[in-house]
Amino acid sequence: MSSKPTVPFLPLNIAVLTVSDTRDESTDTSGAHLVEALKKSGHVLTDKKIVIDDIYQMRAVVSNWIASTNIQVVLITGGTGFTKRDSTPEAMLPMFDKVVDGFGELFRHVSYQEIGTSTIQSRAVAGLANETIIFCMPGSTGACKTAWGIIESQLDSSHRPCNFVGQLKSATTNCSTS
């Protein structure tokens, strides 16, 4: 029986966006957690911003990131609930070339074990845009921990049977189940 070749870990360039009308760098615990987690996993923080919950400000920042040649992943925390100001899914969904339906489904499944039926109010979404993967998760630090538990392995080029790395710009690994 032949063994499959080992694929080396490839650090990805990741940008973090916090969507909030009230947080700043000193109170952004969710964004700080994502930065710490991605660095601990061996990835590179390329940029970090905080914007108010405004569709056009979010799109402007993320459009620049997905148009860049070096950002492969965008992590967005906040704006995924049902309050009047929550508009992250509305801002991001039209930008996606493909929606990653499984992220929101799995996030809510895992989250159900933590917060019960309140998870139905989570509108966590993900998608690919210009060979950049974008994950939109709720703004609580707990939700970001839950989301990172799902996302981390999909950003690891050595994860099998597949991962997103081969779908991203400047990536050389392909997702293959063979």
C-alpha positions in Angstrom: 0.0 0.0 0.0 1.5 3.3 -1.0 1.4 6.3 1.3 0.2 9.7 0.1 2.9 12.3 -0.1 3.0 14.7 2.8 2.0 18.3 1.9 3.9 21.0 3.7 2.1 23.7 5.8 1.9 26.9 3.8 1.4 30.1 5.9 -1.4 32.2 4.4 -1.8 36.0 4.5 -4.9 36.8 6.5 -6.7 40.1 7.0 -9.1 40.6 10.0 -12.1 43.0 9.9 -14.1 43.8 13.0 -17.6 45.2 12.3 -18.8 47.3 15.2 -20.3 50.6 16.0 -18.8 50.6 19.5 -15.5 48.8 19.5 -12.0 50.2 19.1 -8.6 48.5 19.3 -8.6 48.6 23.1 -12.0 46.8 23.3 -11.9 44.6 20.2 -11.5 41.2 22.0 -12.9 39.2 19.1 -10.6 40.7 16.5 -7.7 40.3 18.9 -8.6 36.6 19.5 -8.6 36.0 15.7 -5.2 37.7 15.3 -3.7 35.6 18.1 -5.2 32.4 16.8 -4.1 32.9 13.2 -0.5 33.7 14.3 -0.4 30.8 16.6 -1.4 28.6 13.7 1.5 29.9 11.7 -0.3 32.3 9.4 0.6 36.0 8.8 -1.6 38.9 9.7 -1.5 41.1 6.7 -4.0 43.8 7.8 -6.6 44.5 10.5 -9.3 47.1 10.5 -12.4 48.1 12.5 -15.4 49.6 10.6 -18.9 50.6 11.6 -21.7 48.3 10.6 -22.2 49.9 7.2 -22.6 47.9 4.1 -20.5 50.2 1.9 -17.7 50.7 4.3 -17.4 46.9 4.7 -17.5 46.4 1.0 -14.8 49.0 0.4 -12.4 47.4 2.8 -13.0 43.9 1.7 -13.0 44.8 -2.0 -9.5 46.2 -1.6 -8.4 43.1 0.2 -9.8 40.7 -2.3 -8.3 42.8 -5.2 -4.9 42.7 -3.6 -2.4 40.2 -4.8 -1.3 39.0 -1.4 -4.3 38.6 0.9 -5.7 35.0 0.7 -8.1 35.0 3.6 -10.4 37.5 5.2 -11.9 36.9 8.7 -14.8 39.2 9.5 -16.2 39.3 13.1 -19.5 41.1 13.9 -22.7 42.2 12.1 -24.1 38.8 11.6 -27.1 39.0 14.0 -30.6 40.2 13.5 -30.5 43.7 15.0 -31.4 46.6 12.7 -27.7 47.5 12.2 -26.4 43.9 11.5 -25.6 43.8 7.8 -22.4 41.8 7.2 -24.2 39.0 5.2 -25.9 41.6 3.1 -22.6 43.3 2.4 -20.6 40.2 1.6 -23.0 37.8 -0.1 -23.2 39.8 -3.4 -19.4 39.8 -3.5 -19.0 36.0 -3.4 -18.2 34.1 -6.5 -19.2 30.9 -4.6 -20.9 30.5 -1.2 -19.4 28.0 1.3 -22.8 26.8 2.6 -21.1 24.3 4.9 -19.5 26.9 7.1 -22.7 28.5 8.3 -24.3 25.1 8.7 -21.5 23.6 10.7 -21.0 26.8 12.8 -24.7 26.7 13.9 -24.4 22.9 14.6 -21.4 23.4 16.8 -22.8 26.6 18.4 -26.0 24.8 19.3 -24.0 22.7 21.8 -22.7 26.0 23.4 -25.7 28.4 23.3 -28.7 26.2 22.4 -31.5 27.4 20.1 -30.1 31.0 20.2 -27.8 29.8 17.4 -30.6 30.2 14.9 -30.0 33.9 15.1 -26.5 33.5 13.8 -26.1 34.4 10.2 -22.5 33.2 9.9 -21.6 32.9 6.2 -18.5 32.2 4.0 -17.6 32.4 0.4 -14.9 32.7 -2.2 -14.3 36.0 -4.0 -11.4 36.4 -6.5 -9.6 33.4 -5.0 -9.9 34.8 -1.5 -11.8 32.9 1.2 -14.0 35.1 3.4 -15.5 33.9 6.7 -18.1 36.1 8.4 -18.8 35.2 12.0 -20.6 36.7 15.0 -18.9 39.4 17.0 -18.6 37.6 20.4 -15.2 36.2 21.4 -16.8 32.9 22.1 -18.3 32.7 18.6 -14.9 33.6 17.1 -13.4 30.7 19.1 -16.0 28.4 17.8 -15.6 29.6 14.2 -11.8 29.3 14.4 -12.2 25.7 15.5 -13.9 25.1 12.2 -11.8 27.4 10.0 -8.3 26.5 11.2 -8.0 23.1 9.6 -9.4 24.3 6.3 -6.6 26.9 6.1 -4.0 24.2 6.6 -2.5 22.9 3.4 -1.7 19.6 5.0 -5.3 18.9 6.1 -6.8 15.9 4.4 -8.9 14.9 2.6 -9.1 18.5 1.4 -8.8 22.2 2.4 -9.2 25.6 0.8 -5.6 26.4 0.3 -5.5 25.1 -3.3 -8.4 27.3 -4.2 -6.7 30.5 -3.1 -4.5 33.0 -5.0 -0.8 32.3 -4.9 -1.5 28.8 -3.6 0.1 25.7 -5.1 -1.8 22.9 -3.3 -4.9 21.4 -4.7 -7.8 19.8 -2.8 -7.8 16.2 -3.9 -9.5 13.1 -2.4 -7.6 10.7 -4.6 
